Amino acid sequence: MGSDPETTLAEDLALLASVLAGRRDELAEAMTDQILIQARVHEARPARETLLQTCRAHLDALLRLPCLPAHQRAEAARGVAADQGQADAEQAVPLVSLLSRYRVGLRVLWEAVLRARPGEDRLDRERLARAASAVWSLHDIWVQGMTDAYRKATHEEILVRENERSALVEMVLDGHIQDPQDLWDTVEALRLPHDGPYVVVAAEVHQAGERERIRIVENRLSRAGVASAWRLRPHGHDAAAGVAAVRGTGWREALTQVLSAAWPHRTGISPCFQHLSGARRALRFATLAMVGAPPGSSGVTVFDRAPVAVLAASAPDVMFEVAQAVLGSLNRLPDEERTVLVGTLRTWLASGGSVDAAAKTLFCHPNTVRYRLNRVAERTGRSLTDPQAVTELTLALQADHLIRAA
């Protein structure tokens, strides 16, 4: 025996093959019978002839091992199991059933070794130990080869289904499906309710890995009772997008909570709409809600809860001019002074126009807040008691925020 583990494994496998030589049909029949006997009651049993052919293929691979170079034996044994794993994955045979079949089949081989005939096949203690080692090594080789191929094939099938589903969502969001019957068929395929309300979500992506994040979001929404279907980011898009059914405020809140927890970048949610034929328009609104948040930030912006942010994002070139026209005089102040005045104005607006609340937030005296707000009014020429002037300042601040964060 060689001292190298690979050489030892190859020799042990060759020994096992020599012990079982000439018994291929007998062993294939025994393996098939035992697998069928021990198959679980609820399993869909394979046809006996199909299973018999599978057992023969594995035994043929085993019995060919002595004829192969030592370095090829383990890989040759693995290959037949890998082919089987891929084929069974394509037939959607449960992995647990396949593992059970290998366990039963290898036990039949081991029992055959123990019943080796007297004479040439008699196994002394050393050869019996080597044969036992080969059986368990063969189990590991076959099971690993089968499971690797099974999981790869299953993953590829998942990707195919995801891409098909993504393509359907893309067609809905692009407005390419308008015929009522086509829409009905698409809703069926996407497993969405046939009636709204729906919303569209736009979710910013920066790098690879969005598939896994979308799976996480979709799974969490499903557990929360919210059905959704997603477009993976195709070439030319900076955002993933999805359609979610939101029957009631509770579902919409669940959507917002899941996105807040699971998505690391900006997301936007459109207003509700009743028919999927309105998804294209809703995607535009969801995208505006998303970009209404400053670049580099995270969190969820709901279109109808953030009209100022959406309006600022809808016409960036116009809003740039608005910001310049309204806040231009503040921009000519030293940076530190400008920051204090703009920050006080933001806090006052966020506090509902309450000087006392703003002072508490800023940790200063209310008179300090009044003084700063008077400075803002003087520099911008807009009275903070005039609703129209306050609206202009609010829009200008939002636009300025987006411009400076870009």
C-alpha positions in Angstrom: 0.0 0.0 0.0 1.2 3.5 -0.8 1.6 6.1 1.9 0.0 8.9 -0.1 -3.7 9.2 0.8 -4.8 9.6 -2.8 -2.9 6.5 -3.8 -4.3 4.5 -0.8 -7.8 5.6 -1.7 -7.3 4.5 -5.3 -5.9 1.1 -4.3 -8.8 0.6 -1.8 -11.4 1.4 -4.5 -9.7 -0.9 -6.9 -9.7 -3.7 -4.3 -13.5 -3.1 -3.7 -14.1 -3.3 -7.5 -12.1 -6.6 -7.7 -14.1 -8.2 -4.9 -17.4 -7.3 -6.5 -16.3 -8.2 -10.1 -18.7 -10.4 -12.0 -21.6 -9.6 -9.8 -22.9 -6.4 -11.4 -26.3 -7.7 -12.4 -26.9 -9.5 -9.1 -25.9 -6.4 -7.1 -27.9 -4.0 -9.3 -31.1 -6.1 -8.8 -30.4 -6.3 -5.0 -29.8 -2.5 -4.7 -32.9 -1.7 -6.8 -35.1 -4.0 -4.7 -33.9 -2.7 -1.4 -34.2 1.0 -2.5 -37.8 0.4 -3.5 -38.6 -1.5 -0.3 -37.3 1.2 1.9 -38.6 4.1 -0.1 -40.8 6.3 2.1 -44.5 5.8 1.7 -45.1 9.4 0.6 -42.3 9.4 -2.0 -43.0 9.2 -5.7 -41.2 6.0 -6.5 -39.2 5.8 -9.7 -40.0 3.2 -12.3 -38.1 0.0 -11.4 -36.4 -0.2 -14.8 -35.2 3.4 -14.5 -33.8 2.8 -11.0 -32.2 -0.5 -12.1 -30.4 1.3 -15.0 -29.1 3.9 -12.5 -27.7 1.2 -10.2 -26.1 -0.5 -13.1 -24.5 2.7 -14.2 -23.0 3.3 -10.8 -21.7 -0.3 -10.6 -20.2 -0.1 -14.1 -18.3 3.0 -13.0 -17.1 1.1 -9.8 -16.1 -2.0 -11.7 -14.1 0.0 -14.3 -11.9 1.5 -11.6 -9.1 -1.1 -11.7 -8.6 -0.3 -15.4 -8.0 3.4 -14.8 -4.9 5.2 -13.7 -4.9 5.7 -9.9 -5.3 9.4 -10.2 -8.5 9.1 -12.2 -10.4 6.6 -10.1 -12.0 8.9 -7.5 -13.0 11.4 -10.2 -14.5 8.6 -12.4 -16.6 7.3 -9.5 -17.7 10.9 -8.7 -18.7 11.5 -12.3 -21.6 9.0 -12.5 -23.1 10.4 -9.3 -22.8 13.9 -10.6 -24.7 13.0 -13.7 -27.4 11.4 -11.6 -27.6 14.4 -9.3 -28.1 16.8 -12.2 -30.8 14.6 -13.9 -32.7 14.1 -10.6 -32.6 17.9 -9.9 -34.1 18.5 -13.3 -36.9 16.0 -12.4 -37.4 17.8 -9.0 -36.6 14.6 -7.1 -36.2 15.6 -3.4 -32.6 15.6 -2.3 -33.5 13.6 0.9 -34.8 10.8 -1.3 -31.5 10.6 -3.3 -29.5 10.5 -0.1 -31.6 7.7 1.2 -31.1 5.7 -2.1 -27.3 6.1 -1.8 -27.3 5.0 1.8 -29.4 1.8 1.0 -27.3 1.1 -2.1 -24.0 1.3 -0.3 -25.3 -1.0 2.4 -26.1 -3.6 -0.2 -22.5 -3.3 -1.4 -21.1 -3.7 2.1 -23.2 -6.8 2.7 -22.0 -8.2 -0.5 -18.4 -7.7 0.7 -19.1 -9.5 3.9 -20.6 -12.4 2.0 -17.5 -12.8 -0.3 -17.2 -16.4 -1.6 -14.5 -18.7 -0.2 -11.4 -19.1 -2.3 -10.0 -16.3 -4.3 -12.5 -13.8 -2.9 -11.9 -14.7 0.7 -10.9 -11.5 2.6 -8.4 -11.6 5.3 -8.6 -9.0 8.1 -6.4 -6.5 6.3 -8.3 -6.7 3.0 -11.6 -6.6 4.8 -10.6 -3.4 6.5 -9.5 -1.9 3.2 -12.7 -2.9 1.6 -14.7 -1.3 4.4 -12.7 1.9 4.0 -13.4 1.8 0.3 -17.1 1.4 0.8 -17.3 4.5 3.1 -15.0 6.5 0.8 -17.2 5.5 -2.1 -20.2 6.7 -0.2 -18.6 10.1 0.4 -17.5 10.4 -3.2 -20.9 9.5 -4.6 -22.9 11.6 -2.2 -20.6 14.6 -2.6 -20.6 14.3 -6.4 -24.4 13.9 -6.5 -25.2 16.7 -4.0 -22.8 19.2 -5.7 -24.4 18.6 -9.1 -27.9 18.6 -7.7 -27.4 21.9 -6.0 -25.8 23.5 -9.0 -28.6 22.3 -11.2 -31.2 23.5 -8.7 -29.5 26.9 -8.5 -29.4 27.2 -12.3 -33.1 26.4 -12.4 -33.8 29.0 -9.8 -31.9 31.6 -11.8 -33.9 30.6 -14.9 -37.2 31.0 -13.1 -36.1 34.3 -11.5 -35.0 35.7 -14.9 -38.4 34.7 -16.5 -40.2 36.3 -13.6 -38.1 39.4 -13.8 -38.8 39.7 -17.5 -42.5 39.6 -16.8 -42.2 42.3 -14.2 -40.1 44.3 -16.6 -42.9 44.1 -19.2 -45.5 45.2 -16.7 -43.4 48.2 -15.5 -42.6 49.3 -19.0 -46.3 49.2 -19.9 -45.9 46.6 -22.6 -48.8 44.5 -21.3 -52.1 46.3 -21.8 -54.4 43.6 -23.1 -56.8 42.5 -20.3 -56.3 38.8 -21.0 -52.5 39.2 -21.2 -52.6 41.1 -17.9 -54.6 38.4 -16.3 -52.2 35.7 -17.4 -49.2 37.8 -16.2 -50.8 38.3 -12.8 -51.3 34.5 -12.6 -47.7 33.8 -13.5 -46.4 36.4 -10.9 -48.7 35.0 -8.2 -50.2 38.4 -7.4 -53.8 39.3 -6.6 -55.9 40.1 -9.6 -57.2 43.3 -8.0 -55.4 46.2 -6.3 -54.4 48.3 -4.6 -50.8 47.9 -5.6 -47.7 50.0 -5.2 -44.4 50.1 -7.1 -41.1 50.1 -5.3 -37.9 51.6 -6.7 -34.8 50.4 -4.8 -31.4 51.9 -5.5 -28.5 49.5 -6.1 -24.8 50.3 -6.1 -23.1 47.0 -6.7 -23.5 43.3 -7.4 -25.5 41.2 -5.0 -28.9 42.8 -5.6 -30.4 39.3 -6.4 -29.8 38.1 -2.9 -31.1 41.3 -1.3 -34.3 41.1 -3.5 -34.8 37.4 -2.4 -34.5 38.5 1.2 -37.0 41.3 0.7 -39.4 39.2 -1.2 -39.2 36.4 1.4 -39.7 38.7 4.3 -42.7 40.4 2.6 -44.2 36.9 1.9 -43.9 36.0 5.6 -45.7 39.3 6.4 -48.5 38.4 4.0 -47.5 40.9 1.3 -47.3 39.4 -2.2 -44.7 41.0 -4.5 -42.9 40.4 -7.8 -39.5 42.0 -8.6 -37.5 43.1 -11.6 -33.8 42.4 -11.2 -31.7 45.3 -12.3 -31.3 44.9 -16.0 -28.6 46.8 -18.0 -29.2 50.5 -18.0 -31.1 50.7 -14.7 -29.8 52.0 -11.4 -32.6 50.6 -9.4 -34.4 47.3 -8.8 -38.1 47.6 -8.9 -41.1 45.6 -7.8 -44.8 45.5 -7.6 -46.4 44.8 -4.2 -50.1 44.2 -3.3 -51.0 46.3 -0.4 -54.6 45.7 0.7 -54.9 48.0 3.7 -52.5 50.3 5.6 -51.1 47.4 7.6 -49.6 45.8 4.5 -48.2 49.1 3.4 -46.6 49.6 6.8 -45.2 46.1 6.6 -43.7 46.9 3.2 -42.1 50.0 4.6 -40.7 48.2 7.6 -39.2 45.4 5.6 -37.5 47.8 3.1 -36.2 49.9 6.0 -34.6 46.8 7.6 -33.4 44.9 4.5 -32.4 47.5 1.9 -29.1 49.5 2.5 -29.8 52.3 0.0 -32.6 54.7 -0.9 -36.0 53.3 -1.8 -39.2 54.9 -3.0 -42.8 53.8 -2.8 -45.4 55.0 -5.3 -49.0 56.0 -4.6 -51.5 53.2 -4.6 -53.1 52.2 -7.9 -55.8 49.7 -8.7 -54.8 48.1 -12.0 -51.4 46.8 -13.2 -51.9 48.8 -16.4 -50.9 51.8 -14.2 -47.6 50.3 -13.2 -45.5 52.3 -15.6 -46.8 55.6 -14.2 -46.3 54.3 -10.7 -42.7 53.4 -11.4 -42.0 57.0 -12.3 -43.5 58.2 -9.0 -41.6 55.6 -7.0 -38.3 56.6 -8.7 -39.0 60.3 -7.9 -39.7 59.3 -4.3 -36.4 57.4 -4.2 -34.2 60.2 -5.6 -36.0 62.7 -3.4 -33.8 61.5 -0.6 -30.2 62.8 -0.6 -27.6 60.6 -2.5 -25.7 58.3 -0.2 -28.6 58.1 2.4 -30.8 55.2 3.1 -34.4 54.7 4.2 -37.8 54.6 2.5 -39.5 57.6 1.0 -43.3 57.2 0.4 -44.5 59.4 -2.4 -47.6 60.8 -0.8 -45.9 61.4 2.5 -43.1 63.4 1.1 -44.5 65.8 -1.6 -41.8 68.4 -1.1 -39.0 65.9 -1.6 -40.7 64.4 -4.6 -41.4 67.8 -6.2 -37.8 68.9 -5.7 -36.6 65.7 -7.3 -39.0 65.9 -10.3 -37.3 68.9 -11.9 -33.7 69.1 -10.7 -32.7 71.8 -13.1 -35.7 74.0 -12.2 -35.2 73.4 -8.5 -31.5 74.4 -8.7 -32.6 77.8 -10.0 -35.2 78.0 -7.3 -32.6 77.3 -4.6 -30.3 79.9 -6.1 -33.1 82.5 -6.3 -34.4 81.9 -2.8 -31.2 81.2 -0.9 -28.7 83.0 -3.0 -28.2 85.7 -0.5 -27.5 83.2 2.3 -24.9 81.5 0.1 -22.8 84.6 0.1 -22.3 84.4 3.9 -19.3 82.7 5.4 -19.9 78.9 5.5 -20.1 78.7 9.3 -22.7 81.5 9.5 -24.7 80.1 6.6 -24.7 76.6 8.2 -26.1 78.0 11.5 -28.9 80.0 9.8 -29.9 77.3 7.4 -29.8 74.7 10.1 -32.0 76.8 12.4 -34.5 77.3 9.5 -34.6 73.5 8.9 -35.2 72.8 12.5 -37.9 75.4 12.9 -39.7 74.0 9.8 -39.3 70.4 11.2 -40.7 71.6 14.5 -44.0 72.7 12.9 -43.0 76.4 13.1 -42.6 76.3 16.9 -39.7 78.5 18.2 -39.8 76.8 21.6 -39.6 73.3 20.1 -36.8 74.4 17.7 -34.9 75.9 20.7 -35.1 72.6 22.6 -33.8 70.7 19.6 -30.9 73.2 19.1 -30.1 73.5 22.8 -30.4 77.3 22.7 -32.7 80.1 24.0 -35.9 80.8 22.0 -34.7 84.3 21.5 -31.6 83.0 19.8 -33.9 81.1 17.4 -35.9 84.2 16.7 -32.8 86.3 16.0 -31.5 83.7 13.5 -34.9 83.4 11.8 -35.1 87.2 11.5 -31.6 87.1 9.8 -33.0 84.5 7.4 -36.0 86.7 6.6 -33.8 89.7 6.1 -31.3 87.9 3.8 -34.0 86.1 1.7 -36.6 88.9 1.7 -39.3 86.3 2.7 -41.4 86.7 5.8 -41.8 83.6 7.9 -45.4 84.6 8.7 -46.3 84.4 5.0 -47.5 80.9 4.0 -46.3 81.4 0.4 -42.9 82.5 1.5 -42.6 79.6 3.9 -43.5 77.2 1.0 -40.8 78.8 -1.2 -38.2 78.4 1.5 -39.2 74.8 2.2 -38.8 73.9 -1.5 -35.6 75.8 -1.8 -34.1 74.0 1.3 -35.1 70.6 -0.1 -33.5 71.4 -3.5 -30.4 72.8 -1.8 -30.1 69.6 0.3 -30.2 67.4 -2.8 -27.7 69.6 -4.7 -25.2 69.7 -1.8 -25.5 65.9 -1.2 -25.0 65.0 -4.8 
